[in-house]
Amino acid sequence: MKKPVGIEALAIAVPRRYVDLAELARARGVDPAKYTSGLGAREMAVYDPGEDTVALAASAVSRLLRTHQVDASRIGMLVVGTETGVDHSKPVASHVQGLLKLPRTMRVYDTQHACYGGTAGLMAAAEWIASGAAAGRSAVVVCSDIARYGLNTAGEPTQGAGAVALLVSEQPDLLALDVGLNGSCSMDVYDFWRPLGRREAVVDGHYSIQCYLEALSGAYRGWRERALAHEVVRWGSTTPGEQLARILYHVPFCKMARKAHTQLRLCDLEDAPNAATTTAEAREELAKSSASYEAQVASSLSLNARVGNVYTASLYLALAGLLHAESSALAGQRLGLLSYGSGCASEFFSGVVGAQAAQRMARTDVEAVMARRERVSVEEYERLMKLPGDAPEALAPAPGEFRLAEIRDHKRRYVEGA
Ligand code: CAA
């Protein structure tokens, strides 16, 4: 029998400050309902230069190792998925290894493909373990990013920052992955990118939504073909997608998850054996079902609505939010997950929630991490956004968290909170 492989535990790290999006909308002369209802966002994490991608990643890994009492000698791989790395050559992962004083005897590297980079790392880790090459060792995969479009841009209310660290092992207490069922879809498109030397992303916003939905369709259909062949799902009185207890999406803004879910349902309704008996209009109407969205998607978005876009980490922040809210009820049930990275690459995969998920999430203190944040005014958010990236303010990090202290001779120095 194949050994289970998947996510054993997770931890999150978020910036210490956030801004209220209704307040930001008023400051921009926009109807607050556009941000809160049109985009589905409530709050947005506000980072300062001391809370860079390395600091957030190291803080998340530190919390993961501490709260789950992970023996570092069992880690054989450390991968950071990010699209906002701090150096063209030296990986974020090597900073994290050094800051956490992790053993030398491990593979350490970054993976980059826009918001898909974290999933690339997770799949490399899971398949390394599943192949037997890991010989019983575990992997730590960290998704860490800062989403930045700039002041007064269309993308401004969809910024955010944070990190999610995942422990991947043969003891998948949180989520046992269905290794081998994944569906992928990639295309060469310019929907969102960040030319070298720029802090702000460039985005063709409405086109990026189209690319996401097209890539989702390809990836989901690929997964569904394999899942049907393995009898994980079947055509029947419910569609294959409806047989997943919950579906988690890449969440650049919460409303995108609703659009994504409509698209996934449309794929099933168009491909169903009885599709010829329905009209295109009827299928489109059925795809938009609010009941289906509420039942399968809404409960995963609580953290995303308070943090904003976290690029590579956004899908895994949704997983943290879902398991924080519902891990007991979901034990033994299958989830679907859709990762999307602009450029573009997408992957649909699935996994079964573990019997120990509730105990693991109780130790994960997600709510405590969120509760420590401080709300700042729009003026303070704007001040922090204007700070140069290489001049962090001299603030002490919270105990167990890290901050960038200075950059000297192009070398970054970090401090840990005592
Ligand atoms: N009350 C309620 N709703 C309102 C409203 C009001 N007063 N005014 C507008 N809305 C609704 C609109 O109807 C729209 O909803 P629908 O899409 O469901 O119709 C929504 O609010 C947004 O309105 P607009 O489309 O007019 O907003 P916009 O043009 O200013 O920008 C955006 C929206 C394109 C998403 C922009 O924020 C952006 O470019 N964001 C960054 C790019 C992005 O996130 N792309 C997502 C796919 S790519 C990806 O996923 C990778 C990644 O992480 C970046």
Boltz pocket constraint, residues with backbone or C-beta under 6 A from the ligand:
constraints:
  - pocket:
      binder: B
      contacts: [[A, 31], [A, 33], [A, 34], [A, 35], [A, 37], [A, 38], [A, 39], [A, 115], [A, 154], [A, 155], [A, 156], [A, 157], [A, 158], [A, 191], [A, 192], [A, 203], [A, 204], [A, 205], [A, 206], [A, 208], [A, 209], [A, 212], [A, 250], [A, 251], [A, 252], [A, 253], [A, 255], [A, 256], [A, 309], [A, 311], [A, 340], [A, 341], [A, 342]]
      max_distance: 6.0
